[in-house]
Amino acid sequence: MTIFNIISQAVKPKRFIIMIKKIFLRFFDYQGTLNYSENLNWLESNYILFEDYAKGIDPYLWENSKKVCEKIKHEAKKKLKKISYNLGGGGFYPLLYFLVRLNKPDVILETGVAAGYSSYAILKGIEENIKGRLYSSDFPYFRIPNPEKYIGIIVPEKLKKCWELFIDGDSINLPVISKKIKKIDIFHYDSDKSYNGRKNALNLLKNNIDSSTILIMDDIQDNSFFYDYIIKSSPKKWYIFKFEGKYIGYIEGL
């Protein structure tokens, strides 16, 4: 069935090209100026607890964020129990809800949706703020049948009115989204974890990012892109957080 599912997606020209690129980058991607061990040591030496950071800004909002995200987690588990496939975990969705509620952004862009933990948290924050819109870029899991129907499956229907979802992969989706919006207030990157995938995404959105954009990047332990990026761009603020054993990069003031 897995082979059949892959073939059924590969016969779609746009998806076939993206699938080939993903396979190529998995084996031949540039890892950055630090090797895996050096990068991991640097991350471990520089990360801080997000809870401490959030409490220092707004302890009441952080407590509320934890409660909201516990509810999201509970609802997600109930829905995902009914599905035979592993759709992967969510990004650091308590951080995303907290930042959306705190900053009240007009435009949020995320790459990587999967089951929709992050999308749910962002959209819930938008609902509470009564302002904002989420643009999401994703690419269906090509190993399972009818993968499109599982993208964002945990997101409640009532929250989708403030959501635009694109599912042809970042290289196709991001130029389309870039033309629809002016400035990105919060950008959550959680799709292609390769070095070049991250680099290409930021390049495609360079006209929509300015010094007030907040950038959150998941799984920065996979290569040293985040390290290289902050060395090159010298942002005003940058932090490293840890969530469920993985590292998340945060940049403000590019």
N, C-alpha and C positions, 0 to 999 in steps of 0.2 A: 504493500500500500504506500509506503514512503516513496519508493521509486516512482510509482504512478502519480503521486501528488506532486513531486518535483517536476515531472514531465508536463503535467497539466498546467503548471505555472510557467515553465520554460517555453512553451509554445506561444506565449504572449510576448511579442518582440521587445517591448520596453522592459519587461521583467527579466527576460533572458539576459540582456546586457548587464543589468544590475547584479544578477546572480553570479555571472562570470567575474565581475569586478570584486564581489565579496569573497569569492573563492581565491582569487589572485592575491588580494590583500591579506588574507589569512596566512598565507605562506611567504609572501615577499614584501610585507610592509616594513617601512623604515621605523625603527624603535626610538629614535631620538638621541640626544647627546649623552644621556645616561643609560646604562644597561638596566635590566630588570631589577637586579639586586640594589644597585646604586639608587635607583628611583624609589624603590620601596623603603630604603633606609632614610632617604630624604623626607618622604611623606610621613613616616613614623616619627621622625624628629620634629616635625613642624605642625602636626595636626592638633586641634583643640576640640573640646567637647562643645557641640552646637548648643546643647542645653545651657551651658554656662554663658555662651555668647548671647543666646536669646533672652535669658533671664536678665542680663545686663541691659538689654534694650527695653523689654516690656514683659516682665514676669507674668502678668495677668494674661496677656495674649498668648504666651507660650503654654501656660496651663490649659487654656482653652483649645489651643492647637492640638495638644496631645489628646484631649477628649474627643475632638472632632475626628482625628485620624484613627483613634481606637475604634470608633464607629465605622469608619470606612473599611478598616481591616476586617472587622467582624462581618460586615455585609459582603465584602469581597470573598471571604472564605466560604460563605454560604452559597454564593453563586458559582464559584469555581469548583466546588465539590461535585457539581452536576456535570462537569466537563471531563472528558476522558483524556485531555491533553494538558501537558505542562506549558503554560503560557509565560513562565518566568516570573520573577518578583518585580516589585515596583521600585522606582527611584526613591530618593529621600523625600517622600511626600509630606511628612510633618514640616520639614524646612520650607517646602514650596507653599503650603497653606499659610504658614507664618509670614513669609515674605509677601505674598499676595495681599493678605489682610493688612500688613504693616505699611506697604508702599502704595496700595490702591492703584495699580498700574492700569493703563488703557489697553496696552497690547502685550500679550504674553505669547511667546512662540516656544514650542517644545518639539524635539525630535525624539522619536521612540515612544510608542504608546503601549504596545502589547495589550495586556488585560485592561489597563487604564487606571492604575493606582494614582499616578501623578496627575493625569488628566482630571480625575475625580476631585483630588485635593485642590487643584487650581480652580476648577469650575465652582467648587463649593465656596472658595474664597471670593470669587467673582460675584456669586449670588449674595453673599453676606455684604460685600461692598456696594452692591447695586451699581456696578460699573465694571467695564473691562470686557475683553474678548480674547479667546484662546484659539491660536492657529497651531495645528498639530501635523507633523510629517511622520509617516510610518511606511513600512513595507511589510506585506503579509508574510507570515511564516510559511515558507514553501514546502515544508515537510508534512503538513497536515491538510486534510481535505477542506475545501471551502474556507480558507483562512481569513478571508475578509470579514466574515461575520463575527469573528472573535476579537477583532480590534476594538479596544475600549469597551469590552462587554460588561464590565462592572459599573460603568457610568450610568446613573439614573437618567431616564428620558427627560425629566423636568429640567435638567441642567444643560441639555444639549443645544438650547436656543442660542447660547453664547459661544458656540463651538463650531469651528470649520476644520474638518478632517480631510487630509490628503494622503493617498495610499500608494503612490507610484515610486517611492524612494526619494531620498534627500536630493539627489542630483537633478531630479525632475520637479519635485515639489517646491524646493526652496526658491528657485527663480520665480515660480508662479506666485508664491506667498510674498516674496520681496516686492513684487509689483502691486500687490493689493494693499500694502501697508506703507507707512512712512517710517516711523521709528519703533524699534523694539524696546520695551521698558524692561522686561525680564525674558532672558533666553535660557531655557533649560535643555542642555544637550545630553541625550541618552540613547543615541542610535548607533551608528557605525563607530565602534570603539578603536578602530585603527588610527594610526597617526595621521595618515593622509585623509581619512574620512573626516576627522575633526578639522584639519586644516582647510579642506575644500568647503566644508559647511560655513566656516567663518568667512572665507573669501567670498562665497556666494551672497552673504548677507552684510558685507562690509558697508554698503550704503544705508543700511537700516540700523546700524549700531553706532552709538556715540558715547561720550564720556559719562552719561547718566545711565547707560544700560547696565543691568546686573546680569552677569553670566554665571550659570551653575553648570558644572560639567561632571558627569558621573564616571565611575570606574577609571579614575586617573592613574591607578596602579598598573594598568595594562601597558603603558609606554610613558615616555617622559614628555609628552606634548605639553601638559600643563606647566611643568617646570620650564621648558623652553619658551613657552608663550609669555610667562610673567617676566622672565629674564629679558626678553626682547621688547615687550610693550611697557614694562615698568608701571603697572596700574597703581592707583592711589591706595587701594585696599585689596588684599587677597588673603584668603583663609583656606585651610584644609580641614574638613570634617570627616567623621567616620560614621558609617551606617551599615549595620548588618555585615561587618567584616570588610566592607569596601570603602574606598576613599572618594570623597567628593570635593571638587575644587570650586571656590567661590571668588569671583572677581567683581570689583566695583570701581568705577572711575578709570575706564580704559584710556 
